[in-house]
Amino acid sequence: MLAEMGLRRLGKIGSPEDREAVLAALDHTAPGVRAIARQMLEVQDDRFRKGLGPWMRAGQRNGFGALVPDEQPDATRLGLASAVGAKDAATLRWRPFASDAREGRVVFTTRLSPEQVLQLVAKGQKTFDGSQVPGRKQQEAAMKSMDSIKQELQAAAARGDLKALQELSQRVNQQMQAVAPPPGATSLRAVAEFAAAPAQVRYVQLNAPLPPRIDKDGKAGKVATRPVTAAVARDEAFGGETVLVILY
């Protein structure tokens, strides 16, 4: 409540020191405080709109609930078990304003290089660059194309045009390949906010443990895992630091 009151009394950004204070409020654990900081920066700060603005997520709660702090994400539940306890793990800084539990998204930044971060979280697992991971726009375009091909297939089948059916089947296969995850990764999801060229973004699939199921006798079942995406790249919006995004 004091942080929110301080931002409201400040009212506007009148100096570089004010800007630094408002930027610091973006990482407050209470979404209500972050929302006020965002409003101030979006109105007055062009650098924010072009840089950190695209990373900003909306607050998750309203009213007094917006002043209840978000919980620090559990690294093990995010598939980062290999990073827990590592000497470099403490350098991963959680960024609440770019994270959103509703989206299944957690963002960290660090001064480690992308290669060091991958070594820390992936432990030698196969990685993919952004050109191999279809983005949302590419997937949407492919789905629209699939709808068009479907209509053409129906028309070709109705008139018994075997040649057209064969050509359309080939186009279907091409579209499926365009949106399919790379071999060895079942659920990689692209991160649209990275300002870096797609080929500079590295992706790796991690396995995060799910809470064990409890049977009727109260015994815990086998621990299952779910695949999560880890995306790593430098981004000038964060002062050139390395950004680690976990999509789960």
C-alpha positions in Angstrom: 0.0 0.0 0.0 2.9 2.4 0.8 4.4 1.7 -2.6 1.2 2.4 -4.4 0.7 5.6 -2.4 4.2 6.7 -3.2 3.6 6.3 -7.0 0.3 8.1 -6.8 1.9 11.0 -4.9 4.7 11.2 -7.4 2.1 11.5 -10.2 4.5 12.0 -13.1 8.1 11.4 -14.1 10.0 14.7 -13.7 13.6 13.6 -13.5 15.9 10.6 -14.3 15.7 9.6 -10.6 11.9 9.5 -10.9 12.2 7.3 -13.9 14.5 4.8 -12.1 12.1 4.7 -9.2 9.1 4.0 -11.4 11.1 1.3 -13.4 12.0 -0.3 -10.1 8.3 -0.5 -9.2 7.7 -2.6 -12.4 9.3 -5.5 -10.4 7.2 -5.0 -7.3 5.5 -8.3 -6.4 2.1 -6.7 -6.1 0.3 -6.4 -9.5 -1.5 -3.2 -8.4 1.8 -1.4 -7.9 3.1 -2.6 -11.3 -0.1 -1.4 -13.0 0.4 2.2 -11.8 4.1 2.2 -12.8 3.0 0.9 -16.2 0.5 3.7 -16.6 3.0 6.4 -15.8 5.6 5.0 -18.2 3.3 4.4 -21.1 2.1 8.0 -20.9 5.5 9.7 -20.4 8.3 7.4 -21.5 8.9 6.6 -25.2 11.8 4.3 -24.4 9.6 2.1 -22.3 6.9 1.8 -25.0 9.5 0.7 -27.5 11.6 -1.4 -25.1 10.1 -3.0 -22.0 6.5 -2.2 -22.9 5.9 -5.2 -25.2 7.1 -7.5 -22.3 4.6 -6.0 -19.8 1.8 -8.2 -18.7 -1.5 -7.0 -17.2 -2.2 -7.2 -13.5 -3.9 -10.4 -12.5 -6.2 -9.0 -9.7 -8.3 -6.0 -9.0 -9.2 -4.0 -5.8 -7.4 -4.8 -2.6 -6.4 -8.2 -4.1 -4.1 -6.3 -6.4 -1.9 -5.4 -3.4 -1.4 -9.0 -2.5 2.2 -10.0 -3.6 2.7 -12.7 -6.3 4.6 -15.7 -5.1 8.1 -16.4 -6.2 7.9 -19.1 -8.8 9.1 -22.6 -7.8 12.2 -23.3 -10.0 11.8 -27.1 -9.7 8.2 -26.9 -10.9 9.3 -25.0 -13.9 11.7 -27.7 -15.0 14.7 -25.8 -13.6 15.7 -28.5 -11.1 19.2 -28.6 -12.6 19.6 -24.9 -11.8 18.5 -25.2 -8.2 21.5 -25.0 -5.9 23.9 -24.1 -8.7 26.3 -21.3 -7.9 25.0 -19.3 -10.8 21.3 -19.9 -10.1 21.2 -16.9 -7.7 22.0 -14.6 -10.6 18.6 -15.4 -12.3 16.4 -12.4 -11.4 12.7 -13.0 -11.5 10.8 -10.2 -13.5 7.2 -10.1 -12.2 6.0 -7.5 -14.8 6.9 -9.8 -17.7 5.5 -12.9 -16.1 2.0 -14.2 -15.9 0.8 -17.3 -14.2 -2.4 -17.3 -16.2 -0.4 -17.6 -19.4 1.9 -20.2 -17.9 4.9 -17.8 -18.3 7.8 -16.9 -16.1 10.6 -14.5 -17.1 14.1 -14.1 -15.6 17.0 -11.9 -16.5 20.7 -12.4 -15.8 24.1 -11.0 -16.7 25.2 -14.5 -17.6 25.7 -15.1 -21.4 23.0 -17.1 -23.2 25.5 -20.0 -23.5 26.0 -20.0 -19.7 22.3 -19.9 -19.1 21.7 -22.8 -21.4 24.4 -24.8 -19.7 22.8 -24.0 -16.4 19.2 -24.9 -17.2 19.6 -27.4 -20.0 22.6 -29.5 -19.1 23.6 -30.4 -22.6 20.2 -31.0 -24.0 19.6 -30.4 -27.6 18.7 -26.8 -28.4 16.9 -25.2 -31.4 17.1 -21.7 -32.8 14.2 -19.4 -33.4 14.0 -20.1 -37.1 13.1 -23.7 -36.3 10.2 -22.8 -33.9 7.1 -21.6 -35.6 5.8 -18.3 -34.2 2.2 -17.4 -33.6 1.8 -15.4 -36.8 3.3 -18.2 -38.8 0.9 -20.7 -37.2 -2.1 -18.5 -37.8 -1.2 -18.0 -41.4 -0.8 -21.8 -41.8 -4.2 -22.4 -40.2 -5.9 -19.9 -42.6 -4.2 -21.6 -45.5 -5.4 -25.0 -44.2 -9.0 -23.7 -44.1 -8.7 -22.6 -47.7 -7.1 -26.0 -48.8 -9.9 -27.8 -47.0 -12.5 -26.0 -49.1 -10.5 -26.7 -52.3 -10.4 -30.4 -51.3 -14.1 -30.6 -50.9 -14.7 -29.0 -54.3 -12.1 -31.3 -56.0 -13.7 -34.4 -54.3 -17.2 -33.3 -55.5 -16.1 -33.1 -59.1 -13.9 -36.2 -58.9 -10.6 -34.4 -59.8 -7.9 -36.9 -58.7 -5.0 -34.7 -60.0 -6.2 -31.7 -57.9 -6.7 -34.0 -54.9 -3.1 -35.2 -55.1 -1.7 -31.7 -55.4 -3.8 -30.4 -52.5 -2.6 -33.4 -50.4 1.0 -32.3 -51.0 0.1 -28.7 -49.9 -1.5 -30.1 -46.7 1.7 -31.9 -45.9 3.8 -28.8 -46.5 1.5 -26.7 -44.2 1.7 -29.4 -41.5 5.5 -29.4 -41.6 5.5 -25.6 -41.4 3.9 -25.6 -38.0 5.2 -28.8 -36.6 7.7 -28.7 -33.7 11.3 -29.7 -34.6 12.2 -33.4 -34.1 12.9 -34.2 -30.5 10.8 -31.4 -29.1 7.1 -31.9 -28.5 5.9 -28.5 -27.2 8.2 -25.7 -28.1 6.4 -22.3 -28.2 7.8 -19.2 -29.7 8.4 -16.0 -27.7 7.3 -13.0 -29.8 8.8 -10.2 -27.6 12.5 -11.0 -28.3 14.0 -8.1 -30.3 16.8 -10.3 -31.5 16.7 -12.0 -34.8 14.9 -15.4 -34.6 18.1 -17.3 -35.3 19.7 -15.7 -32.2 17.1 -17.0 -29.9 17.8 -20.5 -28.4 15.0 -22.8 -27.4 15.2 -26.0 -25.3 12.5 -28.3 -24.0 12.6 -29.0 -20.3 10.7 -31.5 -18.2 8.8 -30.2 -15.2 7.4 -32.5 -12.5 3.7 -32.5 -12.0 2.2 -32.9 -8.5 1.8 -36.6 -7.8 -1.7 -38.0 -7.8 -3.0 -39.2 -4.5 -5.0 -42.5 -4.6 -7.9 -43.4 -2.4 -5.6 -44.9 0.2 -3.7 -41.6 0.5 -0.6 -42.9 -1.3 1.2 -40.7 -3.8 1.5 -42.1 -7.3 4.4 -42.0 -9.7 5.8 -38.5 -10.5 4.9 -37.5 -14.0 6.4 -34.7 -16.0 5.2 -32.2 -18.5 7.3 -30.5 -21.3 7.9 -26.8 -20.9 9.7 -24.4 -23.2 12.8 -22.4 -22.2 13.8 -19.6 -24.5 17.1 -17.7 -24.1 18.5 -14.6 -25.8 20.0 -11.2 -25.1 17.6 -8.3 -25.4 18.5 -4.6 -25.4 15.2 -3.7 -23.7 16.7 -5.2 -20.6 20.0 -3.3 -21.0 21.5 -6.1 -23.0 21.0 -8.7 -20.3 20.2 -12.3 -21.1 16.5 -13.1 -20.8 15.2 -16.5 -19.9 11.5 -17.2 -20.6 9.8 -20.3 -19.3 6.5 -21.2 -21.0 4.7 -24.1 -19.2 
